[in-house]
Amino acid sequence: MLSLKWNVPIPPIEAASLPDNVKSIAPVIRGVIGLVPPAARPRAPGETEGAWRAGFPFAARFAVINLVGLALIAAAWAEDLLFKPYRADSSGMCYLITALFIAGLIAVIRKDWQTVRWTGNVLVYLGMVGTVLGLIITVSDLSVDKAQSFESFKVIVTSIYIGSATALYTNLLACIGYLWLGTNAYLLARQEV
């Protein structure tokens, strides 16, 4: 039975008091949000009640931190800014940075802080590589011969736009990923990335 700090017992929700459409999913909901009493919840081999209770604050803090991040992502999506870096990046670096960030977030869930630290550092380096790659894309289409007509000038301006978009968006995504992983690591385990 769960209890508050003052050791006042909280009775479990009885299935008979729930509406019919909720009765079938109530055990799943209680299991997902962690409201199943330790005696009723299946434990992993060797897991004690203290270990179960110790893991709950981590899950709650992880959920709060990352729900704030998801709210920011939803706001970017609502303003049609979420997919702009992926559309503007011709190199594919934004996809690589996003995949690495997701791997780092999985490492946070697993409490593998060494991998989180490594992932955060690699994100910073990939942001720098994306910046250099964007500059290379910009400079690769520049030449004196192309500056002779207005049509060739439009090609030059287009290449500058594409290169600078790659440079800036890869750096932006890498910084956001680094800050997100660093915030998770610091607030969840007092680890520095």
Contacts in CASP RR format, 6 or more apart in sequence:
PFRMAT RR
TARGET T0000
AUTHOR 0000-0000-0000
METHOD contacts of the structure
MODEL  1
MLSLKWNVPIPPIEAASLPDNVKSIAPVIRGVIGLVPPAARPRAPGETEG
AWRAGFPFAARFAVINLVGLALIAAAWAEDLLFKPYRADSSGMCYLITAL
FIAGLIAVIRKDWQTVRWTGNVLVYLGMVGTVLGLIITVSDLSVDKAQSF
ESFKVIVTSIYIGSATALYTNLLACIGYLWLGTNAYLLARQEV
1 9 0 8 1.000
1 10 0 8 1.000
1 11 0 8 1.000
1 12 0 8 1.000
1 37 0 8 1.000
1 39 0 8 1.000
2 9 0 8 1.000
2 10 0 8 1.000
2 12 0 8 1.000
2 35 0 8 1.000
2 37 0 8 1.000
3 9 0 8 1.000
3 10 0 8 1.000
4 10 0 8 1.000
12 37 0 8 1.000
12 40 0 8 1.000
13 26 0 8 1.000
13 30 0 8 1.000
15 23 0 8 1.000
15 26 0 8 1.000
18 26 0 8 1.000
27 36 0 8 1.000
29 35 0 8 1.000
30 36 0 8 1.000
31 41 0 8 1.000
34 41 0 8 1.000
34 56 0 8 1.000
34 59 0 8 1.000
38 49 0 8 1.000
38 52 0 8 1.000
38 53 0 8 1.000
41 52 0 8 1.000
43 52 0 8 1.000
58 111 0 8 1.000
58 188 0 8 1.000
61 187 0 8 1.000
61 188 0 8 1.000
62 108 0 8 1.000
62 109 0 8 1.000
62 184 0 8 1.000
62 188 0 8 1.000
65 183 0 8 1.000
65 184 0 8 1.000
65 187 0 8 1.000
65 188 0 8 1.000
66 105 0 8 1.000
66 184 0 8 1.000
69 180 0 8 1.000
73 82 0 8 1.000
76 82 0 8 1.000
84 169 0 8 1.000
85 94 0 8 1.000
85 169 0 8 1.000
85 170 0 8 1.000
85 172 0 8 1.000
85 173 0 8 1.000
86 94 0 8 1.000
86 95 0 8 1.000
88 162 0 8 1.000
88 165 0 8 1.000
88 166 0 8 1.000
88 169 0 8 1.000
89 95 0 8 1.000
89 165 0 8 1.000
89 166 0 8 1.000
89 169 0 8 1.000
89 170 0 8 1.000
90 137 0 8 1.000
90 162 0 8 1.000
90 163 0 8 1.000
90 166 0 8 1.000
91 130 0 8 1.000
91 133 0 8 1.000
91 134 0 8 1.000
91 137 0 8 1.000
91 166 0 8 1.000
91 170 0 8 1.000
93 126 0 8 1.000
93 127 0 8 1.000
93 129 0 8 1.000
93 130 0 8 1.000
93 133 0 8 1.000
93 166 0 8 1.000
93 170 0 8 1.000
94 169 0 8 1.000
94 170 0 8 1.000
94 173 0 8 1.000
96 126 0 8 1.000
97 123 0 8 1.000
97 126 0 8 1.000
97 127 0 8 1.000
97 170 0 8 1.000
97 173 0 8 1.000
97 174 0 8 1.000
97 177 0 8 1.000
98 173 0 8 1.000
100 119 0 8 1.000
100 122 0 8 1.000
100 123 0 8 1.000
100 126 0 8 1.000
101 119 0 8 1.000
101 123 0 8 1.000
101 173 0 8 1.000
101 177 0 8 1.000
101 180 0 8 1.000
101 181 0 8 1.000
103 115 0 8 1.000
103 119 0 8 1.000
104 115 0 8 1.000
104 116 0 8 1.000
104 119 0 8 1.000
104 120 0 8 1.000
104 181 0 8 1.000
105 180 0 8 1.000
105 181 0 8 1.000
105 184 0 8 1.000
107 113 0 8 1.000
107 115 0 8 1.000
107 116 0 8 1.000
107 119 0 8 1.000
108 116 0 8 1.000
108 181 0 8 1.000
108 184 0 8 1.000
108 185 0 8 1.000
108 188 0 8 1.000
111 188 0 8 1.000
111 189 0 8 1.000
113 185 0 8 1.000
113 189 0 8 1.000
113 191 0 8 1.000
116 181 0 8 1.000
116 182 0 8 1.000
116 184 0 8 1.000
116 185 0 8 1.000
116 191 0 8 1.000
116 193 0 8 1.000
117 185 0 8 1.000
117 191 0 8 1.000
117 192 0 8 1.000
117 193 0 8 1.000
119 181 0 8 1.000
120 177 0 8 1.000
120 178 0 8 1.000
120 181 0 8 1.000
120 182 0 8 1.000
120 193 0 8 1.000
121 193 0 8 1.000
123 174 0 8 1.000
123 177 0 8 1.000
123 178 0 8 1.000
123 181 0 8 1.000
124 174 0 8 1.000
124 175 0 8 1.000
124 178 0 8 1.000
126 170 0 8 1.000
126 174 0 8 1.000
127 170 0 8 1.000
127 171 0 8 1.000
127 173 0 8 1.000
127 174 0 8 1.000
127 175 0 8 1.000
128 171 0 8 1.000
128 174 0 8 1.000
129 170 0 8 1.000
130 166 0 8 1.000
130 167 0 8 1.000
130 170 0 8 1.000
130 171 0 8 1.000
130 174 0 8 1.000
131 167 0 8 1.000
131 168 0 8 1.000
131 170 0 8 1.000
131 171 0 8 1.000
132 167 0 8 1.000
133 166 0 8 1.000
133 167 0 8 1.000
133 170 0 8 1.000
134 163 0 8 1.000
134 164 0 8 1.000
134 166 0 8 1.000
134 167 0 8 1.000
134 170 0 8 1.000
135 163 0 8 1.000
135 167 0 8 1.000
137 159 0 8 1.000
137 162 0 8 1.000
137 163 0 8 1.000
137 166 0 8 1.000
138 159 0 8 1.000
138 160 0 8 1.000
138 162 0 8 1.000
138 163 0 8 1.000
138 164 0 8 1.000
138 167 0 8 1.000
140 159 0 8 1.000
141 155 0 8 1.000
141 156 0 8 1.000
141 159 0 8 1.000
142 156 0 8 1.000
142 159 0 8 1.000
142 160 0 8 1.000
145 152 0 8 1.000
146 152 0 8 1.000
146 153 0 8 1.000
146 155 0 8 1.000
146 156 0 8 1.000
147 153 0 8 1.000
147 156 0 8 1.000
178 193 0 8 1.000
181 193 0 8 1.000
182 192 0 8 1.000
182 193 0 8 1.000
185 191 0 8 1.000
185 192 0 8 1.000
185 193 0 8 1.000
186 192 0 8 1.000
186 193 0 8 1.000
END
